[in-house]
Amino acid sequence: MIGFGGQAIFGVRFLIQWFRSEQEGHSVIPITFWYCSLIGGLISFVYAVHLQAWPLLISTGLPLPIYARNVWMIYRDRGRVAA
């Protein structure tokens, strides 16, 4: 169930991005996309650790810093605009 949950959260990010882009009328990547990427990726990574599945550990673990950095940059940039 943990693996399915992680994949479900990770997969829903595409629906979020699609709906938001349709609302805006152009391609948009909302912050919820990155949260779903990070949370779903973390859950999938923990599950891969539990399984000791090295290929899954690599494929789920390597993108995690990218997801975290995107969330951090969004908040950093919001702080710059507010200042």
mmCIF file of the N, C-alpha and C atoms, coordinates in Angstrom:
data_MODEL
# 
_entry.id   MODEL 
# 
loop_
_atom_site.group_PDB 
_atom_site.id 
_atom_site.type_symbol 
_atom_site.label_atom_id 
_atom_site.label_alt_id 
_atom_site.label_comp_id 
_atom_site.label_asym_id 
_atom_site.label_entity_id 
_atom_site.label_seq_id 
_atom_site.pdbx_PDB_ins_code 
_atom_site.Cartn_x 
_atom_site.Cartn_y 
_atom_site.Cartn_z 
_atom_site.occupancy 
_atom_site.B_iso_or_equiv 
_atom_site.pdbx_formal_charge 
_atom_site.auth_seq_id 
_atom_site.auth_comp_id 
_atom_site.auth_asym_id 
_atom_site.auth_atom_id 
_atom_site.pdbx_PDB_model_num 
ATOM 1   N N  . MET A 1 1  ? 0.830  -1.208 0.000   1.00 0.00 ? 1  MET A N  1 
ATOM 2   C CA . MET A 1 1  ? 0.000  0.000  0.000   1.00 0.00 ? 1  MET A CA 1 
ATOM 3   C C  . MET A 1 1  ? 0.867  1.263  0.000   1.00 0.00 ? 1  MET A C  1 
ATOM 4   N N  . ILE A 1 2  ? 2.009  1.211  0.690   1.00 0.00 ? 2  ILE A N  1 
ATOM 5   C CA . ILE A 1 2  ? 2.887  2.377  0.731   1.00 0.00 ? 2  ILE A CA 1 
ATOM 6   C C  . ILE A 1 2  ? 3.392  2.709  -0.667  1.00 0.00 ? 2  ILE A C  1 
ATOM 7   N N  . GLY A 1 3  ? 3.843  1.699  -1.393  1.00 0.00 ? 3  GLY A N  1 
ATOM 8   C CA . GLY A 1 3  ? 4.323  1.918  -2.759  1.00 0.00 ? 3  GLY A CA 1 
ATOM 9   C C  . GLY A 1 3  ? 3.249  2.479  -3.669  1.00 0.00 ? 3  GLY A C  1 
ATOM 10  N N  . PHE A 1 4  ? 2.033  1.921  -3.563  1.00 0.00 ? 4  PHE A N  1 
ATOM 11  C CA . PHE A 1 4  ? 0.921  2.433  -4.371  1.00 0.00 ? 4  PHE A CA 1 
ATOM 12  C C  . PHE A 1 4  ? 0.586  3.872  -3.989  1.00 0.00 ? 4  PHE A C  1 
ATOM 13  N N  . GLY A 1 5  ? 0.622  4.165  -2.696  1.00 0.00 ? 5  GLY A N  1 
ATOM 14  C CA . GLY A 1 5  ? 0.339  5.529  -2.234  1.00 0.00 ? 5  GLY A CA 1 
ATOM 15  C C  . GLY A 1 5  ? 1.342  6.530  -2.773  1.00 0.00 ? 5  GLY A C  1 
ATOM 16  N N  . GLY A 1 6  ? 2.615  6.172  -2.703  1.00 0.00 ? 6  GLY A N  1 
ATOM 17  C CA . GLY A 1 6  ? 3.648  7.054  -3.235  1.00 0.00 ? 6  GLY A CA 1 
ATOM 18  C C  . GLY A 1 6  ? 3.482  7.303  -4.721  1.00 0.00 ? 6  GLY A C  1 
ATOM 19  N N  . GLN A 1 7  ? 3.197  6.231  -5.460  1.00 0.00 ? 7  GLN A N  1 
ATOM 20  C CA . GLN A 1 7  ? 3.007  6.381  -6.899  1.00 0.00 ? 7  GLN A CA 1 
ATOM 21  C C  . GLN A 1 7  ? 1.750  7.175  -7.229  1.00 0.00 ? 7  GLN A C  1 
ATOM 22  N N  . ALA A 1 8  ? 0.704  7.013  -6.429  1.00 0.00 ? 8  ALA A N  1 
ATOM 23  C CA . ALA A 1 8  ? -0.530 7.771  -6.658  1.00 0.00 ? 8  ALA A CA 1 
ATOM 24  C C  . ALA A 1 8  ? -0.291 9.265  -6.458  1.00 0.00 ? 8  ALA A C  1 
ATOM 25  N N  . ILE A 1 9  ? 0.393  9.619  -5.376  1.00 0.00 ? 9  ILE A N  1 
ATOM 26  C CA . ILE A 1 9  ? 0.697  11.035 -5.130  1.00 0.00 ? 9  ILE A CA 1 
ATOM 27  C C  . ILE A 1 9  ? 1.589  11.576 -6.234  1.00 0.00 ? 9  ILE A C  1 
ATOM 28  N N  . PHE A 1 10 ? 2.582  10.790 -6.615  1.00 0.00 ? 10 PHE A N  1 
ATOM 29  C CA . PHE A 1 10 ? 3.496  11.209 -7.669  1.00 0.00 ? 10 PHE A CA 1 
ATOM 30  C C  . PHE A 1 10 ? 2.757  11.383 -8.994  1.00 0.00 ? 10 PHE A C  1 
ATOM 31  N N  . GLY A 1 11 ? 1.836  10.461 -9.295  1.00 0.00 ? 11 GLY A N  1 
ATOM 32  C CA . GLY A 1 11 ? 1.107  10.509 -10.562 1.00 0.00 ? 11 GLY A CA 1 
ATOM 33  C C  . GLY A 1 11 ? 0.102  11.633 -10.655 1.00 0.00 ? 11 GLY A C  1 
ATOM 34  N N  . VAL A 1 12 ? -0.506 12.013 -9.541  1.00 0.00 ? 12 VAL A N  1 
ATOM 35  C CA . VAL A 1 12 ? -1.538 13.053 -9.569  1.00 0.00 ? 12 VAL A CA 1 
ATOM 36  C C  . VAL A 1 12 ? -0.943 14.415 -9.946  1.00 0.00 ? 12 VAL A C  1 
ATOM 37  N N  . ARG A 1 13 ? 0.352  14.546 -9.829  1.00 0.00 ? 13 ARG A N  1 
ATOM 38  C CA . ARG A 1 13 ? 0.986  15.827 -10.176 1.00 0.00 ? 13 ARG A CA 1 
ATOM 39  C C  . ARG A 1 13 ? 0.745  16.196 -11.636 1.00 0.00 ? 13 ARG A C  1 
ATOM 40  N N  . PHE A 1 14 ? 0.651  15.199 -12.508 1.00 0.00 ? 14 PHE A N  1 
ATOM 41  C CA . PHE A 1 14 ? 0.399  15.493 -13.917 1.00 0.00 ? 14 PHE A CA 1 
ATOM 42  C C  . PHE A 1 14 ? -1.014 16.030 -14.135 1.00 0.00 ? 14 PHE A C  1 
ATOM 43  N N  . LEU A 1 15 ? -1.971 15.505 -13.390 1.00 0.00 ? 15 LEU A N  1 
ATOM 44  C CA . LEU A 1 15 ? -3.331 16.038 -13.469 1.00 0.00 ? 15 LEU A CA 1 
ATOM 45  C C  . LEU A 1 15 ? -3.379 17.477 -12.971 1.00 0.00 ? 15 LEU A C  1 
ATOM 46  N N  . ILE A 1 16 ? -2.677 17.748 -11.881 1.00 0.00 ? 16 ILE A N  1 
ATOM 47  C CA . ILE A 1 16 ? -2.625 19.110 -11.335 1.00 0.00 ? 16 ILE A CA 1 
ATOM 48  C C  . ILE A 1 16 ? -2.036 20.063 -12.367 1.00 0.00 ? 16 ILE A C  1 
ATOM 49  N N  . GLN A 1 17 ? -0.940 19.661 -12.977 1.00 0.00 ? 17 GLN A N  1 
ATOM 50  C CA . GLN A 1 17 ? -0.290 20.512 -13.973 1.00 0.00 ? 17 GLN A CA 1 
ATOM 51  C C  . GLN A 1 17 ? -1.186 20.721 -15.174 1.00 0.00 ? 17 GLN A C  1 
ATOM 52  N N  . TRP A 1 18 ? -1.852 19.694 -15.631 1.00 0.00 ? 18 TRP A N  1 
ATOM 53  C CA . TRP A 1 18 ? -2.734 19.783 -16.790 1.00 0.00 ? 18 TRP A CA 1 
ATOM 54  C C  . TRP A 1 18 ? -3.904 20.722 -16.507 1.00 0.00 ? 18 TRP A C  1 
ATOM 55  N N  . PHE A 1 19 ? -4.590 20.514 -15.377 1.00 0.00 ? 19 PHE A N  1 
ATOM 56  C CA . PHE A 1 19 ? -5.733 21.366 -15.039 1.00 0.00 ? 19 PHE A CA 1 
ATOM 57  C C  . PHE A 1 19 ? -5.323 22.820 -14.886 1.00 0.00 ? 19 PHE A C  1 
ATOM 58  N N  . ARG A 1 20 ? -4.212 23.060 -14.235 1.00 0.00 ? 20 ARG A N  1 
ATOM 59  C CA . ARG A 1 20 ? -3.757 24.437 -14.029 1.00 0.00 ? 20 ARG A CA 1 
ATOM 60  C C  . ARG A 1 20 ? -3.393 25.107 -15.349 1.00 0.00 ? 20 ARG A C  1 
ATOM 61  N N  . SER A 1 21 ? -2.734 24.352 -16.229 1.00 0.00 ? 21 SER A N  1 
ATOM 62  C CA . SER A 1 21 ? -2.381 24.900 -17.539 1.00 0.00 ? 21 SER A CA 1 
ATOM 63  C C  . SER A 1 21 ? -3.632 25.217 -18.353 1.00 0.00 ? 21 SER A C  1 
ATOM 64  N N  . GLU A 1 22 ? -4.647 24.372 -18.251 1.00 0.00 ? 22 GLU A N  1 
ATOM 65  C CA . GLU A 1 22 ? -5.905 24.640 -18.953 1.00 0.00 ? 22 GLU A CA 1 
ATOM 66  C C  . GLU A 1 22 ? -6.558 25.909 -18.417 1.00 0.00 ? 22 GLU A C  1 
ATOM 67  N N  . GLN A 1 23 ? -6.516 26.109 -17.115 1.00 0.00 ? 23 GLN A N  1 
ATOM 68  C CA . GLN A 1 23 ? -7.091 27.320 -16.513 1.00 0.00 ? 23 GLN A CA 1 
ATOM 69  C C  . GLN A 1 23 ? -6.350 28.570 -16.982 1.00 0.00 ? 23 GLN A C  1 
ATOM 70  N N  . GLU A 1 24 ? -5.021 28.481 -17.047 1.00 0.00 ? 24 GLU A N  1 
ATOM 71  C CA . GLU A 1 24 ? -4.207 29.648 -17.400 1.00 0.00 ? 24 GLU A CA 1 
ATOM 72  C C  . GLU A 1 24 ? -4.139 29.886 -18.908 1.00 0.00 ? 24 GLU A C  1 
ATOM 73  N N  . GLY A 1 25 ? -4.372 28.841 -19.688 1.00 0.00 ? 25 GLY A N  1 
ATOM 74  C CA . GLY A 1 25 ? -4.303 28.974 -21.140 1.00 0.00 ? 25 GLY A CA 1 
ATOM 75  C C  . GLY A 1 25 ? -2.902 28.810 -21.694 1.00 0.00 ? 25 GLY A C  1 
ATOM 76  N N  . HIS A 1 26 ? -1.949 28.424 -20.866 1.00 0.00 ? 26 HIS A N  1 
ATOM 77  C CA . HIS A 1 26 ? -0.582 28.126 -21.298 1.00 0.00 ? 26 HIS A CA 1 
ATOM 78  C C  . HIS A 1 26 ? 0.049  27.188 -20.271 1.00 0.00 ? 26 HIS A C  1 
ATOM 79  N N  . SER A 1 27 ? 1.195  26.641 -20.613 1.00 0.00 ? 27 SER A N  1 
ATOM 80  C CA . SER A 1 27 ? 1.839  25.667 -19.741 1.00 0.00 ? 27 SER A CA 1 
ATOM 81  C C  . SER A 1 27 ? 2.304  26.310 -18.436 1.00 0.00 ? 27 SER A C  1 
ATOM 82  N N  . VAL A 1 28 ? 1.853  25.746 -17.325 1.00 0.00 ? 28 VAL A N  1 
ATOM 83  C CA . VAL A 1 28 ? 2.170  26.241 -15.993 1.00 0.00 ? 28 VAL A CA 1 
ATOM 84  C C  . VAL A 1 28 ? 2.553  25.050 -15.119 1.00 0.00 ? 28 VAL A C  1 
ATOM 85  N N  . ILE A 1 29 ? 3.551  25.233 -14.275 1.00 0.00 ? 29 ILE A N  1 
ATOM 86  C CA . ILE A 1 29 ? 3.890  24.202 -13.294 1.00 0.00 ? 29 ILE A CA 1 
ATOM 87  C C  . ILE A 1 29 ? 3.669  24.807 -11.912 1.00 0.00 ? 29 ILE A C  1 
ATOM 88  N N  . PRO A 1 30 ? 2.525  24.489 -11.280 1.00 0.00 ? 30 PRO A N  1 
ATOM 89  C CA . PRO A 1 30 ? 2.224  25.063 -9.967  1.00 0.00 ? 30 PRO A CA 1 
ATOM 90  C C  . PRO A 1 30 ? 3.063  24.406 -8.867  1.00 0.00 ? 30 PRO A C  1 
ATOM 91  N N  . ILE A 1 31 ? 3.151  25.068 -7.716  1.00 0.00 ? 31 ILE A N  1 
ATOM 92  C CA . ILE A 1 31 ? 3.946  24.545 -6.610  1.00 0.00 ? 31 ILE A CA 1 
ATOM 93  C C  . ILE A 1 31 ? 3.420  23.199 -6.129  1.00 0.00 ? 31 ILE A C  1 
ATOM 94  N N  . THR A 1 32 ? 2.113  22.954 -6.269  1.00 0.00 ? 32 THR A N  1 
ATOM 95  C CA . THR A 1 32 ? 1.580  21.653 -5.849  1.00 0.00 ? 32 THR A CA 1 
ATOM 96  C C  . THR A 1 32 ? 2.171  20.514 -6.683  1.00 0.00 ? 32 THR A C  1 
ATOM 97  N N  . PHE A 1 33 ? 2.546  20.797 -7.921  1.00 0.00 ? 33 PHE A N  1 
ATOM 98  C CA . PHE A 1 33 ? 3.233  19.808 -8.754  1.00 0.00 ? 33 PHE A CA 1 
ATOM 99  C C  . PHE A 1 33 ? 4.525  19.377 -8.077  1.00 0.00 ? 33 PHE A C  1 
ATOM 100 N N  . TRP A 1 34 ? 5.289  20.362 -7.590  1.00 0.00 ? 34 TRP A N  1 
ATOM 101 C CA . TRP A 1 34 ? 6.576  20.049 -6.955  1.00 0.00 ? 34 TRP A CA 1 
ATOM 102 C C  . TRP A 1 34 ? 6.380  19.383 -5.602  1.00 0.00 ? 34 TRP A C  1 
ATOM 103 N N  . TYR A 1 35 ? 5.337  19.777 -4.861  1.00 0.00 ? 35 TYR A N  1 
ATOM 104 C CA . TYR A 1 35 ? 5.052  19.094 -3.594  1.00 0.00 ? 35 TYR A CA 1 
ATOM 105 C C  . TYR A 1 35 ? 4.686  17.632 -3.836  1.00 0.00 ? 35 TYR A C  1 
ATOM 106 N N  . CYS A 1 36 ? 3.839  17.371 -4.823  1.00 0.00 ? 36 CYS A N  1 
ATOM 107 C CA . CYS A 1 36 ? 3.490  15.990 -5.139  1.00 0.00 ? 36 CYS A CA 1 
ATOM 108 C C  . CYS A 1 36 ? 4.716  15.205 -5.609  1.00 0.00 ? 36 CYS A C  1 
ATOM 109 N N  . SER A 1 37 ? 5.583  15.850 -6.368  1.00 0.00 ? 37 SER A N  1 
ATOM 110 C CA . SER A 1 37 ? 6.822  15.204 -6.798  1.00 0.00 ? 37 SER A CA 1 
ATOM 111 C C  . SER A 1 37 ? 7.674  14.831 -5.593  1.00 0.00 ? 37 SER A C  1 
ATOM 112 N N  . LEU A 1 38 ? 7.847  15.781 -4.684  1.00 0.00 ? 38 LEU A N  1 
ATOM 113 C CA . LEU A 1 38 ? 8.699  15.568 -3.519  1.00 0.00 ? 38 LEU A CA 1 
ATOM 114 C C  . LEU A 1 38 ? 8.102  14.535 -2.568  1.00 0.00 ? 38 LEU A C  1 
ATOM 115 N N  . ILE A 1 39 ? 6.843  14.683 -2.218  1.00 0.00 ? 39 ILE A N  1 
ATOM 116 C CA . ILE A 1 39 ? 6.207  13.764 -1.263  1.00 0.00 ? 39 ILE A CA 1 
ATOM 117 C C  . ILE A 1 39 ? 6.060  12.366 -1.859  1.00 0.00 ? 39 ILE A C  1 
ATOM 118 N N  . GLY A 1 40 ? 5.553  12.291 -3.075  1.00 0.00 ? 40 GLY A N  1 
ATOM 119 C CA . GLY A 1 40 ? 5.416  10.989 -3.728  1.00 0.00 ? 40 GLY A CA 1 
ATOM 120 C C  . GLY A 1 40 ? 6.761  10.319 -3.945  1.00 0.00 ? 40 GLY A C  1 
ATOM 121 N N  . GLY A 1 41 ? 7.770  11.105 -4.314  1.00 0.00 ? 41 GLY A N  1 
ATOM 122 C CA . GLY A 1 41 ? 9.113  10.566 -4.498  1.00 0.00 ? 41 GLY A CA 1 
ATOM 123 C C  . GLY A 1 41 ? 9.710  10.063 -3.200  1.00 0.00 ? 41 GLY A C  1 
ATOM 124 N N  . LEU A 1 42 ? 9.501  10.814 -2.115  1.00 0.00 ? 42 LEU A N  1 
ATOM 125 C CA . LEU A 1 42 ? 10.012 10.387 -0.812  1.00 0.00 ? 42 LEU A CA 1 
ATOM 126 C C  . LEU A 1 42 ? 9.354  9.084  -0.348  1.00 0.00 ? 42 LEU A C  1 
ATOM 127 N N  . ILE A 1 43 ? 8.043  9.006  -0.502  1.00 0.00 ? 43 ILE A N  1 
ATOM 128 C CA . ILE A 1 43 ? 7.338  7.782  -0.107  1.00 0.00 ? 43 ILE A CA 1 
ATOM 129 C C  . ILE A 1 43 ? 7.818  6.593  -0.940  1.00 0.00 ? 43 ILE A C  1 
ATOM 130 N N  . SER A 1 44 ? 7.966  6.802  -2.225  1.00 0.00 ? 44 SER A N  1 
ATOM 131 C CA . SER A 1 44 ? 8.452  5.728  -3.093  1.00 0.00 ? 44 SER A CA 1 
ATOM 132 C C  . SER A 1 44 ? 9.888  5.346  -2.736  1.00 0.00 ? 44 SER A C  1 
ATOM 133 N N  . PHE A 1 45 ? 10.698 6.331  -2.385  1.00 0.00 ? 45 PHE A N  1 
ATOM 134 C CA . PHE A 1 45 ? 12.082 6.064  -1.981  1.00 0.00 ? 45 PHE A CA 1 
ATOM 135 C C  . PHE A 1 45 ? 12.124 5.231  -0.701  1.00 0.00 ? 45 PHE A C  1 
ATOM 136 N N  . VAL A 1 46 ? 11.316 5.604  0.279   1.00 0.00 ? 46 VAL A N  1 
ATOM 137 C CA . VAL A 1 46 ? 11.260 4.849  1.538   1.00 0.00 ? 46 VAL A CA 1 
ATOM 138 C C  . VAL A 1 46 ? 10.808 3.410  1.268   1.00 0.00 ? 46 VAL A C  1 
ATOM 139 N N  . TYR A 1 47 ? 9.849  3.256  0.397   1.00 0.00 ? 47 TYR A N  1 
ATOM 140 C CA . TYR A 1 47 ? 9.386  1.916  0.050   1.00 0.00 ? 47 TYR A CA 1 
ATOM 141 C C  . TYR A 1 47 ? 10.496 1.123  -0.639  1.00 0.00 ? 47 TYR A C  1 
ATOM 142 N N  . ALA A 1 48 ? 11.248 1.764  -1.532  1.00 0.00 ? 48 ALA A N  1 
ATOM 143 C CA . ALA A 1 48 ? 12.356 1.079  -2.203  1.00 0.00 ? 48 ALA A CA 1 
ATOM 144 C C  . ALA A 1 48 ? 13.440 0.686  -1.204  1.00 0.00 ? 48 ALA A C  1 
ATOM 145 N N  . VAL A 1 49 ? 13.673 1.532  -0.191  1.00 0.00 ? 49 VAL A N  1 
ATOM 146 C CA . VAL A 1 49 ? 14.620 1.181  0.870   1.00 0.00 ? 49 VAL A CA 1 
ATOM 147 C C  . VAL A 1 49 ? 14.119 -0.061 1.602   1.00 0.00 ? 49 VAL A C  1 
ATOM 148 N N  . HIS A 1 50 ? 12.844 -0.079 1.916   1.00 0.00 ? 50 HIS A N  1 
ATOM 149 C CA . HIS A 1 50 ? 12.245 -1.226 2.604   1.00 0.00 ? 50 HIS A CA 1 
ATOM 150 C C  . HIS A 1 50 ? 12.421 -2.513 1.792   1.00 0.00 ? 50 HIS A C  1 
ATOM 151 N N  . LEU A 1 51 ? 12.242 -2.407 0.487   1.00 0.00 ? 51 LEU A N  1 
ATOM 152 C CA . LEU A 1 51 ? 12.392 -3.575 -0.388  1.00 0.00 ? 51 LEU A CA 1 
ATOM 153 C C  . LEU A 1 51 ? 13.849 -3.912 -0.672  1.00 0.00 ? 51 LEU A C  1 
ATOM 154 N N  . GLN A 1 52 ? 14.745 -2.987 -0.378  1.00 0.00 ? 52 GLN A N  1 
ATOM 155 C CA . GLN A 1 52 ? 16.161 -3.088 -0.734  1.00 0.00 ? 52 GLN A CA 1 
ATOM 156 C C  . GLN A 1 52 ? 16.327 -3.299 -2.243  1.00 0.00 ? 52 GLN A C  1 
ATOM 157 N N  . ALA A 1 53 ? 15.554 -2.549 -2.990  1.00 0.00 ? 53 ALA A N  1 
ATOM 158 C CA . ALA A 1 53 ? 15.559 -2.632 -4.452  1.00 0.00 ? 53 ALA A CA 1 
ATOM 159 C C  . ALA A 1 53 ? 16.448 -1.520 -5.001  1.00 0.00 ? 53 ALA A C  1 
ATOM 160 N N  . TRP A 1 54 ? 17.694 -1.852 -5.273  1.00 0.00 ? 54 TRP A N  1 
ATOM 161 C CA . TRP A 1 54 ? 18.672 -0.841 -5.680  1.00 0.00 ? 54 TRP A CA 1 
ATOM 162 C C  . TRP A 1 54 ? 18.289 -0.073 -6.942  1.00 0.00 ? 54 TRP A C  1 
ATOM 163 N N  . PRO A 1 55 ? 17.774 -0.711 -7.984  1.00 0.00 ? 55 PRO A N  1 
ATOM 164 C CA . PRO A 1 55 ? 17.378 0.095  -9.147  1.00 0.00 ? 55 PRO A CA 1 
ATOM 165 C C  . PRO A 1 55 ? 16.297 1.129  -8.794  1.00 0.00 ? 55 PRO A C  1 
ATOM 166 N N  . LEU A 1 56 ? 15.347 0.735  -7.948  1.00 0.00 ? 56 LEU A N  1 
ATOM 167 C CA . LEU A 1 56 ? 14.306 1.677  -7.535  1.00 0.00 ? 56 LEU A CA 1 
ATOM 168 C C  . LEU A 1 56 ? 14.869 2.767  -6.623  1.00 0.00 ? 56 LEU A C  1 
ATOM 169 N N  . LEU A 1 57 ? 15.815 2.410  -5.778  1.00 0.00 ? 57 LEU A N  1 
ATOM 170 C CA . LEU A 1 57 ? 16.449 3.412  -4.906  1.00 0.00 ? 57 LEU A CA 1 
ATOM 171 C C  . LEU A 1 57 ? 17.100 4.511  -5.745  1.00 0.00 ? 57 LEU A C  1 
ATOM 172 N N  . ILE A 1 58 ? 17.792 4.102  -6.767  1.00 0.00 ? 58 ILE A N  1 
ATOM 173 C CA . ILE A 1 58 ? 18.477 5.075  -7.626  1.00 0.00 ? 58 ILE A CA 1 
ATOM 174 C C  . ILE A 1 58 ? 17.460 5.918  -8.393  1.00 0.00 ? 58 ILE A C  1 
ATOM 175 N N  . SER A 1 59 ? 16.470 5.250  -8.993  1.00 0.00 ? 59 SER A N  1 
ATOM 176 C CA . SER A 1 59 ? 15.520 5.995  -9.840  1.00 0.00 ? 59 SER A CA 1 
ATOM 177 C C  . SER A 1 59 ? 14.599 6.897  -9.031  1.00 0.00 ? 59 SER A C  1 
ATOM 178 N N  . THR A 1 60 ? 14.301 6.531  -7.786  1.00 0.00 ? 60 THR A N  1 
ATOM 179 C CA . THR A 1 60 ? 13.444 7.392  -6.970  1.00 0.00 ? 60 THR A CA 1 
ATOM 180 C C  . THR A 1 60 ? 14.253 8.383  -6.146  1.00 0.00 ? 60 THR A C  1 
ATOM 181 N N  . GLY A 1 61 ? 15.484 8.048  -5.826  1.00 0.00 ? 61 GLY A N  1 
ATOM 182 C CA . GLY A 1 61 ? 16.293 8.914  -4.966  1.00 0.00 ? 61 GLY A CA 1 
ATOM 183 C C  . GLY A 1 61 ? 16.993 10.053 -5.685  1.00 0.00 ? 61 GLY A C  1 
ATOM 184 N N  . LEU A 1 62 ? 17.471 9.818  -6.891  1.00 0.00 ? 62 LEU A N  1 
ATOM 185 C CA . LEU A 1 62 ? 18.232 10.854 -7.596  1.00 0.00 ? 62 LEU A CA 1 
ATOM 186 C C  . LEU A 1 62 ? 17.441 12.134 -7.873  1.00 0.00 ? 62 LEU A C  1 
ATOM 187 N N  . PRO A 1 63 ? 16.162 12.070 -8.250  1.00 0.00 ? 63 PRO A N  1 
ATOM 188 C CA . PRO A 1 63 ? 15.442 13.315 -8.529  1.00 0.00 ? 63 PRO A CA 1 
ATOM 189 C C  . PRO A 1 63 ? 14.987 14.085 -7.286  1.00 0.00 ? 63 PRO A C  1 
ATOM 190 N N  . LEU A 1 64 ? 15.052 13.481 -6.094  1.00 0.00 ? 64 LEU A N  1 
ATOM 191 C CA . LEU A 1 64 ? 14.552 14.155 -4.887  1.00 0.00 ? 64 LEU A CA 1 
ATOM 192 C C  . LEU A 1 64 ? 15.197 15.518 -4.645  1.00 0.00 ? 64 LEU A C  1 
ATOM 193 N N  . PRO A 1 65 ? 16.523 15.652 -4.787  1.00 0.00 ? 65 PRO A N  1 
ATOM 194 C CA . PRO A 1 65 ? 17.103 16.994 -4.596  1.00 0.00 ? 65 PRO A CA 1 
ATOM 195 C C  . PRO A 1 65 ? 16.577 18.031 -5.596  1.00 0.00 ? 65 PRO A C  1 
ATOM 196 N N  . ILE A 1 66 ? 16.261 17.583 -6.800  1.00 0.00 ? 66 ILE A N  1 
ATOM 197 C CA . ILE A 1 66 ? 15.724 18.512 -7.805  1.00 0.00 ? 66 ILE A CA 1 
ATOM 198 C C  . ILE A 1 66 ? 14.348 19.011 -7.372  1.00 0.00 ? 66 ILE A C  1 
ATOM 199 N N  . TYR A 1 67 ? 13.498 18.105 -6.896  1.00 0.00 ? 67 TYR A N  1 
ATOM 200 C CA . TYR A 1 67 ? 12.165 18.499 -6.442  1.00 0.00 ? 67 TYR A CA 1 
ATOM 201 C C  . TYR A 1 67 ? 12.267 19.464 -5.256  1.00 0.00 ? 67 TYR A C  1 
ATOM 202 N N  . ALA A 1 68 ? 13.129 19.127 -4.316  1.00 0.00 ? 68 ALA A N  1 
ATOM 203 C CA . ALA A 1 68 ? 13.305 19.982 -3.132  1.00 0.00 ? 68 ALA A CA 1 
ATOM 204 C C  . ALA A 1 68 ? 13.848 21.346 -3.537  1.00 0.00 ? 68 ALA A C  1 
ATOM 205 N N  . ARG A 1 69 ? 14.780 21.377 -4.453  1.00 0.00 ? 69 ARG A N  1 
ATOM 206 C CA . ARG A 1 69 ? 15.354 22.659 -4.894  1.00 0.00 ? 69 ARG A CA 1 
ATOM 207 C C  . ARG A 1 69 ? 14.298 23.527 -5.582  1.00 0.00 ? 69 ARG A C  1 
ATOM 208 N N  . ASN A 1 70 ? 13.433 22.928 -6.378  1.00 0.00 ? 70 ASN A N  1 
ATOM 209 C CA . ASN A 1 70 ? 12.385 23.709 -7.039  1.00 0.00 ? 70 ASN A CA 1 
ATOM 210 C C  . ASN A 1 70 ? 11.432 24.326 -6.018  1.00 0.00 ? 70 ASN A C  1 
ATOM 211 N N  . VAL A 1 71 ? 11.056 23.564 -4.996  1.00 0.00 ? 71 VAL A N  1 
ATOM 212 C CA . VAL A 1 71 ? 10.201 24.123 -3.947  1.00 0.00 ? 71 VAL A CA 1 
ATOM 213 C C  . VAL A 1 71 ? 10.930 25.263 -3.245  1.00 0.00 ? 71 VAL A C  1 
ATOM 214 N N  . TRP A 1 72 ? 12.203 25.056 -2.913  1.00 0.00 ? 72 TRP A N  1 
ATOM 215 C CA . TRP A 1 72 ? 12.992 26.092 -2.245  1.00 0.00 ? 72 TRP A CA 1 
ATOM 216 C C  . TRP A 1 72 ? 13.101 27.351 -3.108  1.00 0.00 ? 72 TRP A C  1 
ATOM 217 N N  . MET A 1 73 ? 13.364 27.190 -4.419  1.00 0.00 ? 73 MET A N  1 
ATOM 218 C CA . MET A 1 73 ? 13.509 28.354 -5.302  1.00 0.00 ? 73 MET A CA 1 
ATOM 219 C C  . MET A 1 73 ? 12.203 29.134 -5.416  1.00 0.00 ? 73 MET A C  1 
ATOM 220 N N  . ILE A 1 74 ? 11.066 28.436 -5.424  1.00 0.00 ? 74 ILE A N  1 
ATOM 221 C CA . ILE A 1 74 ? 9.777  29.130 -5.488  1.00 0.00 ? 74 ILE A CA 1 
ATOM 222 C C  . ILE A 1 74 ? 9.598  30.011 -4.258  1.00 0.00 ? 74 ILE A C  1 
ATOM 223 N N  . TYR A 1 75 ? 9.884  29.449 -3.076  1.00 0.00 ? 75 TYR A N  1 
ATOM 224 C CA . TYR A 1 75 ? 9.754  30.249 -1.850  1.00 0.00 ? 75 TYR A CA 1 
ATOM 225 C C  . TYR A 1 75 ? 10.797 31.361 -1.786  1.00 0.00 ? 75 TYR A C  1 
ATOM 226 N N  . ARG A 1 76 ? 11.995 31.102 -2.264  1.00 0.00 ? 76 ARG A N  1 
ATOM 227 C CA . ARG A 1 76 ? 13.028 32.137 -2.314  1.00 0.00 ? 76 ARG A CA 1 
ATOM 228 C C  . ARG A 1 76 ? 12.587 33.294 -3.199  1.00 0.00 ? 76 ARG A C  1 
ATOM 229 N N  . ASP A 1 77 ? 12.068 32.965 -4.361  1.00 0.00 ? 77 ASP A N  1 
ATOM 230 C CA . ASP A 1 77 ? 11.641 34.000 -5.311  1.00 0.00 ? 77 ASP A CA 1 
ATOM 231 C C  . ASP A 1 77 ? 10.433 34.765 -4.800  1.00 0.00 ? 77 ASP A C  1 
ATOM 232 N N  . ARG A 1 78 ? 9.539  34.095 -4.100  1.00 0.00 ? 78 ARG A N  1 
ATOM 233 C CA . ARG A 1 78 ? 8.395  34.807 -3.500  1.00 0.00 ? 78 ARG A CA 1 
ATOM 234 C C  . ARG A 1 78 ? 8.883  35.800 -2.472  1.00 0.00 ? 78 ARG A C  1 
ATOM 235 N N  . GLY A 1 79 ? 9.911  35.464 -1.715  1.00 0.00 ? 79 GLY A N  1 
ATOM 236 C CA . GLY A 1 79 ? 10.481 36.382 -0.727  1.00 0.00 ? 79 GLY A CA 1 
ATOM 237 C C  . GLY A 1 79 ? 11.098 37.604 -1.378  1.00 0.00 ? 79 GLY A C  1 
ATOM 238 N N  . ARG A 1 80 ? 11.705 37.419 -2.540  1.00 0.00 ? 80 ARG A N  1 
ATOM 239 C CA . ARG A 1 80 ? 12.310 38.542 -3.263  1.00 0.00 ? 80 ARG A CA 1 
ATOM 240 C C  . ARG A 1 80 ? 11.257 39.514 -3.757  1.00 0.00 ? 80 ARG A C  1 
ATOM 241 N N  . VAL A 1 81 ? 10.136 38.962 -4.222  1.00 0.00 ? 81 VAL A N  1 
ATOM 242 C CA . VAL A 1 81 ? 9.046  39.804 -4.736  1.00 0.00 ? 81 VAL A CA 1 
ATOM 243 C C  . VAL A 1 81 ? 8.426  40.608 -3.587  1.00 0.00 ? 81 VAL A C  1 
ATOM 244 N N  . ALA A 1 82 ? 8.285  39.970 -2.417  1.00 0.00 ? 82 ALA A N  1 
ATOM 245 C CA . ALA A 1 82 ? 7.674  40.635 -1.280  1.00 0.00 ? 82 ALA A CA 1 
ATOM 246 C C  . ALA A 1 82 ? 8.587  41.711 -0.678  1.00 0.00 ? 82 ALA A C  1 
ATOM 247 N N  . ALA A 1 83 ? 9.875  41.546 -0.866  1.00 0.00 ? 83 ALA A N  1 
ATOM 248 C CA . ALA A 1 83 ? 10.824 42.499 -0.256  1.00 0.00 ? 83 ALA A CA 1 
ATOM 249 C C  . ALA A 1 83 ? 10.934 43.794 -1.004  1.00 0.00 ? 83 ALA A C  1 
# 
